[in-house]
Amino acid sequence: MPSRPRAPWPLVALFTAGYLAAYLLPTLVGSLSTGLGLTPARAGLVGSALLLSSATAGFTLAARVERYGQRRLARLGLTLAVAGYGCAALTAYVAPVVAGAVVGGFGSGTATAVAAAGFAGRRDPHRASTLGLLSVSATAGALYLTLPHLGGGHALPFASIALVAAAVWPATARLESGHDTGGARRAAAPLPRARSGAVLAGAMVCWSLAQNALWGVSGRIGLDQAGLSEVAVGAVFAAALGAGLLGVLGAGALGARLGRAVPIGAGTVLIAGCIALSSAAEDLASFATGEILWNTCYPVVLSYVIGLAASLDPRGRWAVLVGSASSLGVACGPVTGSVLSERAGYPGMGLVLAALLLLLAVPMTAVALHTSGRPLVPGAVRRRGGAPAAVVAAAAAPAAALAPQLGAPEQPVAEIPVASAPAAAARRSYGLAESTASTESEEPKSYASTSAR
């Protein structure tokens, strides 16, 4: 009998520890600038190096999680995160801080890769990814509200990430140990749905780049263009993080009712409008509206994209690769936002990013439609073969389902020809059954003639 499925909370905790650095990137970059005296450009390069190291870990470990085991890789990643971020927090020299950030970033990427691969093996990857985003959003929001009251400097943000990684360590005991059951050898097989996965990964690089390009200059838009104070900008960001939590909760409640194509496509279009509104804001109302709506929609679409990537490969390789591609885009976002804002101004930057997102909505929606199959609508079973089609479609669903469910992929029905006996032979066979009253001398003759035919 199959073993009982493990609870998702160890993977959620691991995802929180791995994804936290990306959520705290603005605080990390700002603290490097104020605490170590780095210019904004150099501080941004350190943050980009951290995220590039995280993406490198994901690309490296995409097909190796089953081979080495979840528990072993998770503990390796958490150890690197604690050591790297801890060393960065304990020193005031630039070179050790940069080295610690790179090592910690690789540990964060390792933890995220294990969590993403684990999400893909769950029965409902979207629900698992939603829980992970909810957890990391809540943790980052609490740190955003707490760290400013504890003092300045670069030590606190790095130390907080290291402490979260250390706190997650006991949860690794509930992960799979990774004994070889043949899955590691099968993991070397070619990636399924290679074209769809490659399109989704390439789109996610640009999608995440557009998101973080705005996030990297949002503070400057509020201060310079909208004329707000630092307190007002901080309040808007706090409200936006709270809205992000509501967005994640909404995505979890919505589930798969609309499929994946509608939330991904329509959500990306809505994000494009929010970016254009926020980048052109000249007062508190427009700036707050754009930022809050954007932070509400962003985690919703991201949760569906993670679920879509997990559905491409049950072993989680595409989930890890798409997540690493997202980290690569996040790392390039601040530089892109700074260059575009300097060349075209904040409103021009917003228009360019919005146009990019509108273009990306097409291939991302196409991948969601292509990989989800055509929905099984009322009447389709009857048109495609009646009762046999219903039996095949129901067999593809979970065992608890008693009828084909709306939104399930329609299964092709193969017609099996059955050769029928000639009519004359059938009549003679019936005649043989009726000949029980005949003599014993006639019975062998009847059997012989029937067998010959």
C-alpha positions in Angstrom: 0.0 0.0 0.0 1.2 3.6 -0.7 2.6 5.4 2.3 0.7 8.2 3.9 1.6 11.5 2.3 3.8 13.7 4.4 2.5 17.0 5.8 3.5 20.1 3.7 4.6 22.3 6.5 8.3 21.2 6.5 8.5 22.2 2.8 6.6 25.5 3.5 9.1 26.3 6.3 12.0 25.5 4.0 10.5 27.6 1.2 10.2 30.5 3.7 13.9 30.3 4.7 15.0 30.1 1.1 12.8 32.9 -0.4 13.2 35.3 2.5 16.3 37.0 1.1 14.6 38.0 -2.1 11.7 39.5 -0.1 14.1 41.5 2.1 16.3 42.6 -0.8 15.4 46.4 -0.6 16.3 46.4 3.1 19.5 44.5 2.5 20.6 46.9 -0.3 19.6 49.9 1.8 21.4 48.7 4.9 24.6 48.0 2.8 24.5 51.6 1.6 23.9 53.2 5.0 25.9 50.8 7.1 29.0 50.2 5.0 29.0 53.4 3.1 28.6 51.8 -0.3 27.1 53.7 -3.2 23.6 52.7 -4.3 25.0 51.1 -7.4 27.6 49.0 -5.5 25.0 48.0 -2.9 22.7 46.9 -5.7 25.5 44.9 -7.2 25.9 43.0 -3.9 22.2 42.2 -3.9 22.3 41.1 -7.5 25.3 38.8 -6.6 23.3 37.3 -3.8 20.3 36.5 -6.1 22.5 35.3 -8.9 24.2 32.8 -6.5 20.7 31.7 -5.5 19.7 31.2 -9.1 22.9 29.3 -9.8 22.0 26.8 -7.0 18.6 26.2 -8.5 20.0 25.6 -12.0 22.7 23.3 -10.6 20.3 21.2 -8.4 17.3 21.0 -10.7 17.7 17.4 -11.6 19.6 16.3 -8.5 17.2 16.6 -5.6 16.0 13.0 -5.8 19.6 11.7 -6.2 20.9 13.3 -3.0 17.7 13.4 -1.1 15.5 16.3 0.3 16.9 16.1 3.8 20.5 16.1 2.9 20.2 19.0 0.5 17.9 21.0 2.7 20.4 20.8 5.6 23.3 21.7 3.3 21.4 24.8 2.1 20.4 25.9 5.6 24.0 25.4 6.8 25.3 27.6 4.0 22.6 30.2 4.7 23.4 30.4 8.4 27.1 30.5 7.8 27.1 33.0 4.9 24.5 35.4 6.3 25.9 35.1 9.8 29.4 36.0 8.7 28.1 38.9 6.7 26.3 40.1 9.8 29.4 39.8 12.1 31.9 41.7 10.0 32.1 45.3 8.9 34.5 44.8 6.0 33.1 44.9 2.5 34.9 41.8 1.1 33.7 39.3 3.8 30.2 40.8 3.6 30.1 40.2 -0.2 31.5 36.7 0.2 29.0 35.9 3.0 26.1 37.2 0.8 27.1 35.0 -2.1 27.5 31.9 0.1 24.2 32.6 1.9 22.5 33.2 -1.5 23.7 29.7 -2.7 22.2 28.2 0.5 18.9 30.1 0.0 18.8 28.8 -3.6 19.4 25.2 -2.4 16.6 25.4 0.1 14.2 26.9 -2.4 15.1 24.2 -4.9 14.3 21.4 -2.5 11.0 23.1 -1.5 10.0 23.6 -5.1 10.7 20.0 -6.0 8.7 18.9 -3.0 5.8 21.1 -4.0 5.7 19.4 -7.4 5.3 16.0 -5.8 2.3 17.1 -3.8 -1.2 16.2 -4.9 -2.1 19.9 -5.1 1.1 21.9 -6.0 -0.9 25.2 -6.2 -2.1 24.9 -2.6 1.4 24.0 -1.4 3.0 27.0 -3.2 0.3 29.3 -1.9 1.1 28.2 1.7 4.8 28.9 1.0 4.1 32.4 -0.4 1.8 33.1 2.5 4.4 32.1 5.0 7.3 34.1 3.5 5.1 37.1 3.0 4.0 37.1 6.6 7.6 36.6 7.8 8.9 39.4 5.6 6.1 41.7 6.7 6.9 41.1 10.4 10.6 41.8 9.8 9.8 45.0 7.8 7.8 46.3 10.8 10.4 45.1 13.4 13.8 45.9 12.0 13.5 49.7 11.8 12.9 49.8 15.6 16.0 47.8 16.4 18.5 50.2 14.9 20.4 50.6 11.6 23.3 48.9 10.0 23.7 45.9 7.8 23.9 43.3 10.5 20.3 43.1 11.5 18.8 42.1 8.0 21.5 39.5 7.4 21.2 38.1 11.0 17.5 37.9 10.7 17.7 35.7 7.6 20.3 33.5 9.3 18.1 33.1 12.4 15.1 32.1 10.3 17.3 29.5 8.5 18.5 28.1 11.8 14.9 28.0 13.2 13.8 25.9 10.2 16.6 23.3 10.7 14.4 21.0 13.0 11.8 20.7 10.3 14.2 18.9 8.0 13.8 15.8 10.1 10.4 15.4 8.5 11.8 15.4 4.9 12.6 12.4 2.9 16.0 10.9 3.5 16.5 10.1 -0.2 17.2 6.4 -0.2 17.5 5.1 -3.8 14.2 3.5 -4.9 14.9 3.9 -8.6 13.6 7.5 -8.8 17.1 8.9 -8.9 17.9 6.9 -12.0 14.7 8.0 -13.7 15.5 11.6 -12.8 18.2 11.5 -15.5 15.5 11.0 -18.2 14.8 13.9 -20.5 12.6 16.7 -19.2 8.9 16.3 -20.1 7.2 19.1 -22.0 10.5 20.6 -22.9 9.1 23.3 -25.2 6.4 24.5 -22.8 8.9 24.5 -19.9 11.5 26.4 -21.8 8.9 29.0 -22.9 7.7 29.4 -19.3 11.2 29.7 -17.9 12.2 32.3 -20.5 9.1 34.3 -19.9 9.6 34.2 -16.1 13.1 35.8 -16.5 11.5 38.9 -18.1 8.4 38.7 -15.9 10.3 38.8 -12.7 12.7 41.4 -14.1 9.7 43.7 -14.7 8.4 43.2 -11.2 11.7 43.9 -9.5 12.6 46.8 -11.8 9.6 48.7 -10.3 10.3 47.4 -6.8 13.8 48.7 -6.9 12.8 52.3 -7.7 9.4 52.5 -5.9 10.9 54.3 -3.0 12.4 56.9 -5.2 9.2 57.4 -7.1 7.3 58.1 -3.9 9.9 60.5 -2.6 11.0 62.3 -5.7 8.0 62.2 -8.0 5.0 61.9 -5.7 6.6 64.3 -3.1 5.9 62.0 -0.1 7.8 61.8 3.1 9.7 58.6 4.2 7.1 57.9 6.8 4.3 58.0 4.1 6.3 55.8 1.7 6.9 53.3 4.5 3.2 53.3 5.4 2.3 52.6 1.7 4.8 49.7 1.6 3.4 48.3 4.8 -0.1 48.5 3.4 1.1 46.9 0.2 2.6 43.9 2.1 -0.6 43.5 3.9 -2.5 43.5 0.6 -0.1 40.9 -0.6 -1.1 38.6 2.2 -4.7 39.1 1.3 -3.8 38.3 -2.3 -2.2 35.0 -1.3 -5.2 34.1 0.8 -7.5 34.8 -2.1 -5.4 32.7 -4.4 -5.6 29.8 -1.9 -9.4 30.2 -1.7 -9.8 30.4 -5.4 -7.8 27.3 -6.1 -8.3 25.7 -9.5 -11.8 26.9 -10.1 -10.7 29.1 -13.0 -7.9 26.9 -14.1 -4.4 28.4 -14.5 -4.7 30.3 -17.8 -7.2 33.0 -16.6 -5.3 34.0 -13.4 -2.0 34.0 -15.1 -3.1 35.9 -18.3 -5.6 38.3 -16.7 -3.4 38.8 -13.7 -0.4 39.8 -15.7 -2.4 42.3 -17.7 -3.7 43.8 -14.5 -0.1 44.0 -13.1 0.9 45.9 -16.2 -1.7 48.5 -15.5 -0.7 48.8 -11.9 3.0 49.3 -12.9 2.0 52.1 -15.4 -0.2 53.7 -12.7 2.4 53.6 -9.9 5.3 54.8 -12.1 3.3 57.8 -13.2 2.0 58.7 -9.7 2.3 62.3 -8.6 0.4 62.2 -5.4 -0.4 59.9 -2.5 -3.6 58.5 -3.9 -2.3 57.3 -7.2 1.0 56.0 -5.7 -0.8 54.1 -3.0 -3.4 52.7 -5.4 -0.8 51.4 -7.8 1.5 49.9 -5.2 -1.3 48.2 -3.2 -3.0 46.7 -6.3 0.3 45.6 -7.7 1.3 43.8 -4.5 -2.1 42.2 -4.3 -1.9 40.7 -7.8 1.8 39.8 -7.9 1.7 36.9 -5.4 -1.5 35.6 -6.9 0.0 35.2 -10.3 3.2 33.9 -8.9 1.5 31.1 -7.0 -0.3 30.0 -10.2 3.0 30.1 -12.2 4.7 28.0 -9.5 1.8 25.5 -9.7 2.0 25.5 -13.5 5.7 24.8 -13.4 5.2 22.0 -10.9 2.6 20.4 -13.1 5.0 20.1 -16.0 7.2 17.5 -14.2 6.1 15.5 -11.1 9.7 15.3 -10.0 9.9 19.1 -9.7 12.7 19.8 -12.2 10.8 22.4 -14.1 9.6 23.9 -10.9 13.2 24.4 -9.8 14.3 25.7 -13.2 11.4 28.2 -13.4 12.1 29.4 -9.9 15.7 29.9 -10.7 14.8 31.8 -13.8 12.6 34.0 -11.7 15.6 34.6 -9.3 17.7 35.5 -12.3 15.1 38.1 -13.4 14.9 39.5 -9.9 18.6 39.9 -9.7 18.6 41.9 -12.9 15.6 44.0 -12.0 17.1 46.8 -10.0 19.8 47.6 -12.6 17.1 47.6 -15.3 14.8 49.9 -13.4 17.6 52.3 -12.7 18.7 52.5 -16.3 15.2 52.9 -17.7 14.3 55.5 -15.1 17.4 57.5 -16.0 16.9 57.3 -19.7 13.1 57.6 -20.0 12.0 58.9 -16.6 9.7 57.1 -14.2 6.5 57.3 -16.4 8.5 56.1 -19.5 10.0 53.2 -17.5 6.5 52.2 -16.4 5.2 52.2 -20.0 8.1 50.0 -21.2 7.6 47.5 -18.3 3.8 47.5 -18.9 4.3 46.8 -22.6 6.8 44.0 -21.8 4.3 42.4 -19.4 1.5 42.6 -22.0 3.7 40.7 -24.5 4.6 38.1 -21.9 1.0 37.4 -21.0 0.5 35.8 -24.4 3.1 32.9 -24.2 2.5 32.3 -20.5 -1.3 32.0 -21.1 -0.6 29.7 -24.1 1.6 27.4 -21.9 -1.1 27.2 -19.3 -3.7 26.4 -21.9 -1.5 23.9 -23.7 -0.5 21.9 -20.7 -3.8 21.9 -18.9 -5.7 20.3 -21.8 -9.1 21.1 -23.1 -11.8 21.4 -20.4 -14.4 18.6 -20.3 -17.6 20.6 -20.7 -21.2 19.3 -20.3 -22.1 17.4 -23.5 -18.6 16.6 -24.5 -18.8 13.1 -23.1 -21.9 12.4 -25.2 -20.3 13.9 -28.4 -17.1 11.9 -27.9 -18.6 8.4 -27.5 -21.1 8.3 -24.7 -20.6 5.9 -21.8 -17.1 4.6 -22.8 -15.7 8.1 -22.8 -17.2 8.8 -19.4 -15.6 5.6 -18.0 -12.1 6.6 -19.4 -12.4 10.2 -18.2 -13.4 9.1 -14.7 -10.6 6.6 -14.6 -8.1 9.4 -15.1 -9.5 11.4 -12.1 -8.7 10.6 -8.5 -10.4 7.4 -7.2 -12.8 9.4 -5.1 -14.4 11.0 -8.2 -17.6 9.3 -9.3 -18.0 11.2 -12.6 -15.8 13.3 -15.0 -15.1 16.6 -13.3 -15.4 20.0 -15.0 -12.0 21.2 -16.1 -10.4 17.8 -16.2 -8.5 17.0 -19.4 -10.6 15.1 -21.9 -9.2 11.6 -22.6 -9.1 10.1 -26.1 -11.1 7.0 -26.6 -9.6 4.2 -28.6 -12.0 2.0 -30.6 -11.1 -1.7 -30.4 -12.5 -3.8 -33.2 -14.0 -7.1 -32.1 -14.1 -9.8 -34.7 -17.5 -11.6 -34.8 -18.0 -15.2 -35.9 -19.8 -15.9 -39.1 -23.5 -16.1 -38.8 -23.6 -19.7 -40.1 -21.1 -20.8 -37.6 -23.0 -19.1 -34.8 -26.2 -20.9 -35.9 -24.5 -24.3 -36.0 -23.0 -23.6 -32.5 -26.5 -23.0 -31.2 -27.7 -26.1 -33.0 -24.9 -28.1 -31.3 -26.2 -27.0 -27.9 -29.7 -28.1 -28.8 -28.5 -31.5 -29.9 -28.3 -33.0 -26.4 -31.0 -35.4 -27.3 -29.1 -36.9 -30.2 -27.2 -40.2 -30.0 -23.6 -40.5 -28.7 -22.5 -41.6 -32.1 -23.5 -38.2 -33.6 -21.9 -36.0 -31.0 -18.2 -36.5 -32.0 -19.3 -35.8 -35.6 -20.9 -32.5 -34.6 -17.9 -31.4 -32.5 -15.6 -32.2 -35.3 -17.5 -30.3 -37.8 -17.8 -27.3 -35.5 -14.1 -27.3 -34.7 -13.2 -27.5 -38.4 -15.2 -24.4 -39.1 
